[in-house]
Amino acid sequence: MRRFMIASLLCIATGATGAAAEDTGLESLVTRDAVRGWEAVGRLDIDGKGFCTASLIDEQTVMTAAHCLFDSETGDRVDPARMQFLAGLRDGQAMAYRGIRQAVAHPDYVLGDTADIGNIASDVALLELDQPIRSTQIIPFEMGAEPQAGEAVGIVSYAQERAEVPSLQEVCTILGFQSEVLVMSCDVNYGSSGAPIFSLAGGQARIVSLVAAKAEIDTGRVALGMPIAAPNARIRGIMEDGGGRFSGIARTSIRVLRPGEGDTRETGAKFLRP
């Protein structure tokens, strides 16, 4: 199995750039027909200061990246009551709006001021909605089998330059693994954190990973994630055992980003990670 040396983890503070690993072929899902089947992907708005991408995995649970649970300026944990999931958001109109009752991160996740390669495998969180989403048009996604190197996958995400309309990259590739971290050719940017990575095997989209960070390898820019089945099961166990909304996160120092640092451009995107 091919392994990769990660040259640098990119966050907005680095100001680093890199060429895309391949022609990404992003498709903007601007019409009702285009978004059909992807309605359970939504934007997670965070205290009016930023957003991540999240996906509905049962009628009352969404999945995103653990680092999305923190204020990008202070590093403090965001009160779940100040988050909102907008399912199928497109041009200012969501198909469902839900508040967040509790948010539980993987117990091994440790917040830091950069996206540590050793921390990415646990950068997963589950959020309980304040009301279930029961709609024949918004169908939760199932989990898929662990992806393999060379497998074709897809991604639906919001991002810094596409905050109001989701984009689909129907085909990107699992390039390989570094430890437990997946290295993928998927096109991500700030705001894409938590975006679901789908296996399209058998004609049904199943979540096999999510976006935790972006990085550079010798051939260009890549997305980093993790096999999702085991983290999902572990966090669900914590929730079922009564884990509180502040469960599962250790705290390390956070460097506050100043206005204008790293070209934040007032986009509202989460900037500590993609």
C-alpha positions in Angstrom: 0.0 0.0 0.0 1.4 3.4 -1.0 2.2 5.7 1.9 2.6 9.5 1.8 4.7 12.0 3.6 2.6 15.0 4.5 4.7 18.0 3.6 2.6 20.5 5.5 -0.9 20.8 7.0 -2.5 23.9 5.6 -4.5 26.3 7.7 -5.4 29.9 6.9 -2.5 31.2 9.1 0.2 29.5 7.0 -0.6 31.4 3.8 0.7 28.3 1.9 -0.5 27.4 -1.6 -0.3 24.4 -3.8 -1.6 23.0 -7.0 -4.5 20.6 -7.0 -3.7 16.9 -7.1 -6.0 16.4 -10.1 -8.7 18.1 -12.2 -11.4 18.2 -9.6 -14.5 18.7 -11.7 -16.6 20.3 -9.0 -20.3 20.6 -9.9 -22.3 23.3 -8.2 -25.7 21.9 -7.1 -27.7 25.0 -7.9 -31.0 23.4 -9.1 -33.5 21.3 -7.3 -32.8 18.4 -9.6 -29.1 18.6 -9.1 -29.3 18.5 -5.3 -31.7 15.5 -5.3 -30.2 12.7 -3.3 -27.8 15.0 -1.4 -30.4 16.9 0.7 -29.1 15.3 3.9 -25.8 17.2 3.5 -26.1 20.6 5.1 -24.2 23.6 6.5 -23.5 23.7 10.2 -23.6 27.4 11.2 -21.5 28.1 14.3 -22.5 31.0 16.6 -22.8 33.4 13.7 -19.0 33.3 13.2 -18.3 30.4 10.9 -19.5 27.2 9.4 -18.6 23.7 8.6 -20.3 21.0 6.5 -22.3 18.3 8.2 -24.4 15.3 7.2 -27.6 13.7 8.6 -26.9 10.0 9.6 -30.2 9.3 11.3 -33.3 11.4 11.8 -31.8 13.2 14.8 -28.0 13.0 14.4 -25.6 14.8 12.2 -21.9 14.1 11.8 -19.1 16.7 11.4 -15.5 17.3 12.4 -14.7 17.7 16.1 -12.7 20.9 15.6 -15.9 22.5 14.3 -17.2 22.6 17.9 -14.8 25.4 18.9 -14.8 29.1 18.3 -12.1 29.8 15.7 -11.1 33.1 17.3 -10.9 32.1 21.0 -10.6 28.4 21.0 -13.4 28.1 23.4 -16.0 25.4 23.1 -19.2 26.7 21.4 -22.4 26.2 23.2 -24.4 23.7 21.1 -27.5 26.0 21.5 -25.6 28.5 19.3 -25.3 26.1 16.4 -27.8 25.4 13.6 -27.9 22.6 11.0 -29.3 23.8 7.6 -30.2 20.6 5.7 -29.9 21.0 1.9 -29.1 24.7 2.1 -29.2 26.2 -1.4 -29.2 30.0 -2.2 -30.3 31.0 1.2 -33.1 28.5 1.6 -32.7 25.2 3.6 -35.0 22.2 3.4 -34.9 21.9 7.2 -33.6 24.1 10.0 -32.6 22.4 13.3 -30.9 23.5 16.5 -28.4 21.4 18.3 -29.2 19.8 21.6 -25.8 18.2 22.4 -22.5 17.8 20.6 -20.1 14.9 21.5 -16.6 14.5 20.1 -14.4 11.5 19.8 -12.8 11.0 23.3 -9.3 10.8 21.8 -9.6 14.2 20.0 -7.3 16.9 21.4 -7.7 20.5 20.2 -4.5 22.2 19.1 -3.5 25.3 17.1 -2.8 23.2 14.0 -4.2 20.1 12.3 -1.9 17.5 13.8 -1.6 14.4 11.5 -1.7 12.2 14.6 -5.0 13.8 15.6 -6.9 13.6 12.4 -8.2 10.0 12.9 -10.3 11.1 15.9 -11.4 14.5 14.5 -15.1 13.4 14.4 -18.2 14.6 16.3 -21.8 13.7 16.4 -24.5 16.3 17.1 -28.0 15.6 18.4 -30.6 17.8 16.7 -33.2 19.5 18.9 -36.0 18.0 16.7 -35.8 15.0 14.3 -35.9 15.5 10.6 -38.6 13.3 9.2 -39.0 14.0 5.5 -39.2 11.8 2.4 -37.0 14.3 0.7 -34.2 14.3 3.3 -32.9 10.7 3.7 -30.1 10.1 6.2 -27.0 8.5 4.9 -25.8 5.1 5.9 -22.2 4.2 6.8 -20.2 2.3 4.3 -17.3 -0.2 4.5 -13.7 1.0 5.2 -12.4 2.5 1.9 -9.4 1.0 0.2 -6.4 2.7 -1.6 -7.3 3.4 -5.2 -11.0 3.4 -4.5 -13.1 6.1 -6.3 -15.2 8.2 -3.9 -17.2 11.4 -4.0 -17.7 14.5 -1.7 -20.5 17.1 -1.2 -19.4 20.2 0.6 -19.8 23.9 1.3 -16.7 26.0 1.4 -15.3 29.5 1.6 -16.1 30.4 -2.1 -19.3 28.3 -2.2 -21.0 29.0 1.1 -24.6 29.2 -0.1 -24.7 26.3 -2.6 -23.2 22.8 -2.1 -20.8 21.4 -4.6 -20.4 17.8 -5.7 -17.1 16.2 -6.7 -18.5 12.9 -8.0 -15.1 11.3 -8.5 -12.0 11.7 -6.4 -9.6 9.0 -5.2 -8.3 7.4 -2.0 -4.6 7.9 -2.7 -3.5 5.9 0.3 -3.0 5.9 4.0 -0.6 7.4 6.5 -1.1 5.5 9.8 -4.9 5.7 10.2 -5.3 8.8 8.1 -6.8 8.7 4.6 -5.1 10.8 1.9 -7.7 11.8 -0.8 -7.6 13.8 -4.0 -10.9 15.5 -3.1 -11.1 19.3 -3.6 -11.7 21.0 -0.2 -11.4 24.5 1.1 -12.2 26.4 4.3 -15.7 25.5 5.4 -15.4 22.0 4.0 -14.5 20.6 7.4 -16.8 17.7 8.3 -17.9 17.2 4.7 -18.9 13.6 4.0 -16.8 11.4 1.8 -19.0 8.8 0.0 -18.5 5.4 -1.5 -20.7 5.2 -4.6 -20.4 1.4 -4.9 -23.6 -0.3 -6.0 -25.2 3.0 -7.0 -25.9 4.1 -3.4 -24.0 6.8 -1.6 -22.6 5.7 1.8 -20.4 7.7 4.1 -16.9 6.2 4.5 -15.0 9.2 5.8 -15.2 12.9 6.4 -12.9 15.9 5.8 -10.7 16.8 8.7 -7.9 18.8 7.1 -6.1 19.6 3.8 -2.5 19.1 3.2 0.2 19.0 0.5 2.1 16.0 -0.8 4.7 16.0 -3.5 2.1 15.8 -6.3 -0.1 18.6 -4.9 -2.9 19.5 -2.5 -5.0 16.7 -0.9 -7.8 16.2 1.7 -7.2 14.2 4.9 -9.8 12.2 6.7 -10.3 8.9 8.5 -12.2 5.6 8.1 -15.5 6.6 9.8 -17.2 3.4 11.0 -15.2 2.9 14.2 -15.2 6.6 15.4 -19.0 6.8 14.7 -19.7 3.7 16.8 -17.5 4.9 19.6 -19.1 8.3 19.8 -22.6 6.8 19.6 -21.7 4.6 22.6 -20.8 7.7 24.6 -24.0 9.4 23.7 -26.1 6.3 24.6 -24.3 6.1 27.9 -25.3 9.7 28.7 -22.2 11.5 27.7 -22.8 15.3 28.0 -22.5 17.9 25.4 -19.0 18.8 26.5 -17.8 15.2 26.5 -14.8 13.8 24.7 -12.4 16.8 24.2 -9.1 17.6 25.7 -7.9 21.2 25.5 -4.5 22.5 24.5 -3.4 26.0 23.7 -5.1 27.9 20.8 -3.5 30.7 18.9 -6.1 33.5 18.2 -6.2 34.6 14.6 -6.3 38.4 14.2 -8.5 40.2 11.7 -7.0 40.0 8.2 -4.4 37.4 9.2 -4.1 34.8 6.5 -6.6 36.6 4.2 -9.8 35.6 6.0 -11.9 38.0 3.8 -15.0 38.0 6.1 -16.4 34.9 4.4 -17.6 33.3 7.6 -15.8 30.0 6.9 -14.1 28.1 9.6 -10.4 28.9 9.2 -8.4 26.8 11.6 -9.1 23.8 9.4 -10.7 23.5 6.0 
